[in-house]
Every structure is written in structure tokens, then in C-alpha cells.
């Protein structure tokens, strides 16, 4: 089993030092974001009811406790560092060779385990989920709970939700990211069978109202397409100017297996 300490350190360095389109070393290549159309218009339909929670066959409390004890016993990382599992759930991330489990470690790190019978087949490091982890202090930027309007299954005490956001039957992980160095971004992680690893799409957002909300992300059906809109005040480095805040629509491209920006929503 590879050292999770090393993986965590690498991830933190990537989050703090690299731009949103750099390759993530331990989860694969970032999903590209391409603009296909400058402006779009049409009816907006809230799609929260259409987003599956990711818990078609949720584990029982007894199964969760048994799996926690199994991981504690069979993963040396927990023995050495005395870390604890704060959250565990079974979900279909599309990873073969065993059951898929999502785990939150020490109120901070999200891992995905693939377990078959009495063996840990694989484990993947996904993201950091901490309201006040190092420089990711959401209480400083928003009193409003920005994750509460995101569909799916919410992991307690954090800003992560998981569910079938693109309607392909496979679970993805949605996470709000905030860092002093790279700013405000959302990350959506999903397993890519061709790359045999997790890839992610990173999209910038802006806080609308730190006290009253709403969330800067809303999952909708727009012009017949399932996706989400993101509120963002785009910054142009070449001119050092910031645009007025606008909503941009993103949808899943099944052929490219990535989320793409369609354009600005014009109501």
C-alpha cells in the first residue's frame, strides 16, 4: 500500500501551486474546459430531483462498522498514524474488481477504496474536505452554507457531495475548493476507465452574497441539457480587469468524457 502521507503532501502542493488546468499527479489528467458558444438562452429547470444520490444500495450501519474495522486492520496507514475514519459509505464510482467505498479520514481527506472479499484491491486519494483546513477557511469567505443547495449525498462537516451528476449511472464527487493562492474553484472528480484512475474538472466560481447566498453553483436542465450553472466574475490577467458577475452553463460531453463550458446564460 502506498504511503498516503506522501499522496496528501503531493495533493496539497498541487492545489496551492498549480493552475486549474495542470495535470493532477495522482489522479490523472484534468478534464478540459472548452467554450463552444458565446451566449445561450432558454428555459432553466432545476434538476435536483433528477440527480441520483449515489446510494442506490446504501450500506447498513452494521456493514459500515464492519468495513471500518476491516480498513483499520488491513491498511497499515491507520495503524502507524492512528488516524480515524469519520465517514464511510458504499457507492458506485464505476471502478471494477470490487465494491467501491468512499471514506473521509480525520475530518479532512477523501479516499476511495476498492475492496473485494478480504482484500483492499486499490485506493485512490480524491480531495481535501475541510471547512477550516490550513488556508481553506470557508468561514472567512461565506457564512452561507454553499454546499447545502448542491444535490447528491453530502458528507458531514464539509463542502463535498457525491452523486450521479451527469446521468451516466456512475457516481462523481463534487467539492468546493478555496485557497489563498489559487482562489475559488469547484472540482468534480470521476473515474475514467481508460486512464484507470480519477480525473477532475476544475471550474472557478465567485461568492454571490456571503451572508444570504445563494450558492454560486446550481444544477439545472438548460436547453434540454443536464448540467450546472456557475456564477463567476472572470479575471483577465493581461488587462488586470474583472468582469461583472455572470452565470455560465456547463454540461457533460459523453464522447469526450469531460465537462465543457457552453457559454454565458442569457435569461
C-alpha positions in Angstrom: 0.0 0.0 0.0 1.5 3.3 -1.0 2.1 6.0 1.6 -0.9 8.2 2.0 1.2 10.8 3.7 3.2 11.3 0.5 0.0 11.4 -1.5 -1.6 14.1 0.8 1.5 16.2 0.6 1.6 16.0 -3.2 -2.1 16.9 -3.4 -1.7 20.0 -1.2 1.3 21.2 -3.3 -0.7 20.8 -6.5 -3.7 22.7 -5.1 -1.6 25.6 -3.9 0.9 25.9 -6.7 -0.7 24.8 -9.9 -3.3 26.4 -12.1 -6.7 24.8 -12.7 -5.7 23.1 -15.9 -2.5 21.4 -14.8 -2.3 17.6 -14.6 -3.0 16.1 -11.2 -0.2 13.6 -10.5 -2.1 11.0 -8.5 -5.5 11.1 -10.1 -4.9 11.6 -13.8 -5.3 14.3 -16.4 -7.7 17.2 -15.8 -10.9 17.4 -17.7 -10.6 20.2 -20.2 -13.0 23.1 -20.3 -13.9 24.3 -23.8 -16.2 27.1 -24.8 -18.5 26.1 -27.7 -20.8 29.0 -27.7 -20.5 32.6 -26.5 -24.1 33.2 -25.4 -27.1 30.9 -24.8 -30.6 31.4 -23.8 -33.6 29.3 -22.9 -35.7 27.9 -20.1 -34.0 26.9 -16.9 -35.3 23.9 -14.9 -34.0 22.9 -11.5 -32.8 19.3 -11.7 -32.2 18.4 -8.1 -34.8 15.7 -8.2 -33.1 14.1 -11.2 -29.7 13.8 -9.6 -29.2 10.4 -8.0 -27.7 10.5 -4.5 -25.2 7.7 -5.2 -26.9 5.5 -2.6 -29.0 3.1 -4.7 -27.9 0.3 -2.3 -26.6 2.1 0.8 -24.7 0.1 3.3 -26.3 -0.7 6.6 -24.8 0.7 9.8 -23.5 -2.8 10.7 -21.8 -3.1 7.3 -20.2 0.3 7.7 -18.8 -0.5 11.1 -17.5 -3.9 9.8 -15.9 -2.1 6.8 -14.3 0.5 9.1 -12.8 -2.2 11.2 -11.6 -4.1 8.1 -9.8 -1.0 6.8 -8.3 -0.3 10.2 -7.0 -3.8 10.3 -5.7 -4.2 6.7 -4.3 -0.7 5.9 -1.1 0.0 7.7 -1.5 3.7 7.3 -4.1 3.8 10.1 -2.0 1.6 12.4 1.0 3.8 12.0 -0.6 7.2 12.3 -3.7 6.4 14.4 -6.0 8.2 12.1 -9.7 7.8 12.3 -12.5 7.3 9.7 -15.2 9.9 10.2 -17.4 8.9 7.4 -17.8 5.8 5.2 -20.3 4.8 2.6 -20.7 2.4 -0.3 -21.2 3.9 -3.7 -20.8 3.0 -7.4 -17.9 5.0 -8.8 -17.5 2.6 -11.7 -14.3 1.1 -10.5 -14.1 -2.6 -11.3 -12.7 -5.5 -9.3 -14.6 -4.9 -6.1 -17.1 -2.8 -4.1 -16.4 0.9 -4.1 -16.3 2.7 -0.7 -15.9 6.5 -0.1 -14.1 7.3 3.2 -13.4 10.6 5.0 -10.2 10.4 7.0 -9.6 12.6 10.1 -12.3 15.2 9.1 -10.1 16.1 6.2 -9.2 13.7 3.3 -11.5 11.8 1.0 -10.3 8.4 -0.2 -12.0 5.8 -2.5 -11.4 2.1 -1.7 -12.0 -0.8 -3.9 -12.5 -3.9 -1.7 -13.1 -7.5 -2.8 -13.8 -10.1 -0.2 -10.9 -9.9 2.3 -8.6 -7.7 0.2 -8.1 -4.0 -0.4 -7.6 -4.1 -4.2 -6.9 -0.3 -4.7 -7.3 3.0 -3.0 -7.5 6.5 -4.6 -6.9 9.9 -3.0 -9.7 12.2 -4.2 -9.7 15.6 -2.4 -9.5 17.5 0.9 -12.8 18.2 2.6 -12.2 20.6 5.4 -14.1 23.8 6.2 -11.0 25.1 8.0 -8.2 23.1 6.6 -5.0 25.2 6.6 -5.7 28.1 4.2 -9.0 26.7 3.1 -11.2 28.5 5.6 -14.7 28.8 4.3 -16.0 30.5 7.4 -13.9 33.5 6.3 -15.4 33.8 2.9 -19.0 32.7 3.4 -21.4 32.5 6.3 -23.9 31.0 3.9 -23.7 27.2 3.6 -22.8 27.0 -0.1 -22.9 23.2 -0.2 -26.5 22.9 1.1 -28.0 23.6 -2.4 -25.9 21.0 -4.1 -27.7 17.7 -4.8 -26.4 14.3 -4.0 -25.2 12.9 -0.7 -23.5 15.4 1.5 -20.5 14.3 3.6 -21.0 15.9 7.1 -18.9 18.8 8.2 -17.5 19.7 4.9 -18.1 21.0 1.4 -18.3 17.7 -0.6 -21.2 15.9 -2.1 -21.3 12.8 -4.3 -23.9 11.6 -6.8 -24.7 10.8 -10.4 -24.5 14.4 -11.6 -24.2 13.7 -15.3 -26.8 11.0 -15.6 -24.5 8.2 -16.8 -25.2 5.9 -13.9 -21.7 6.4 -12.3 -21.1 8.4 -9.1 -18.9 11.6 -9.2 -17.6 13.7 -6.3 -18.4 17.4 -6.2 -16.2 19.6 -4.0 -15.8 23.4 -3.3 -12.2 24.5 -3.1 -10.9 27.7 -1.7 -7.2 28.6 -1.4 -5.5 32.0 -0.9 -3.1 31.1 -3.8 -5.5 29.6 -6.4 -8.7 31.3 -5.3 -12.2 29.8 -5.6 -12.8 26.7 -7.6 -15.2 23.7 -7.8 -13.7 20.3 -8.5 -15.7 17.4 -9.9 -13.9 14.0 -9.6 -14.9 11.0 -11.6 -13.3 7.6 -12.5 -12.0 7.3 -16.1 -11.9 3.6 -17.1 -9.5 4.3 -20.0 -7.0 6.0 -17.7 -7.7 3.6 -14.9 -7.8 6.5 -12.4 -9.7 9.5 -11.2 -9.6 12.7 -13.3 -11.2 16.0 -12.3 -12.6 19.1 -13.8 -11.8 22.4 -12.1 -14.0 25.5 -12.7 -13.7 28.9 -11.0 -16.6 30.5 -9.1 -17.3 33.7 -7.1 -19.2 34.2 -3.9 -22.5 36.0 -4.6 -23.6 37.0 -1.1 -21.5 35.8 1.8 -24.4 36.1 4.3 -27.6 35.3 2.3 -26.4 33.2 -0.6 -27.4 31.6 -2.9 -24.8 29.0 -3.7 -22.7 30.0 -6.7 -23.4 26.6 -8.3 -26.9 25.3 -9.3 -27.6 22.0 -11.1 -30.2 22.6 -13.8 -31.5 21.4 -17.1 -30.9 24.1 -19.7 -31.9 23.9 -23.4 -32.6 20.2 -22.8 -29.1 19.5 -21.4 -28.4 18.3 -17.9 -25.7 20.3 -16.3 -25.0 23.1 -13.8 -24.6 26.9 -13.9 -21.7 28.6 -12.1 -21.5 32.2 -11.0 -18.2 33.8 -11.8 -16.5 37.2 -12.1 -13.9 36.3 -14.7 -10.5 38.0 -14.2 -8.3 38.9 -17.1 -4.6 38.8 -16.2 -3.4 40.6 -19.4 -5.5 43.7 -18.6 -5.8 43.2 -14.8 -9.6 43.7 -15.0 -12.5 41.8 -13.6 -15.8 41.3 -15.4 -19.2 41.7 -13.7 -20.5 38.5 -12.3 -22.3 36.2 -14.8 -23.7 32.7 -14.8 -22.0 30.2 -17.1 -23.5 26.8 -18.1 -21.5 23.5 -18.1 -22.7 20.1 -19.3 -21.2 16.7 -19.7 -19.8 15.7 -23.1 -20.2 11.9 -23.2 -17.9 11.4 -26.2 -15.1 13.5 -24.7 -15.8 12.3 -21.2 -15.5 15.7 -19.7 -17.5 18.8 -18.6 -17.4 21.6 -21.1 -18.5 25.2 -20.8 -21.3 26.0 -23.2 -21.3 29.7 -22.5 -23.0 32.5 -20.6 -26.6 32.1 -19.6 -28.7 34.9 -21.0 -32.2 35.0 -19.5 
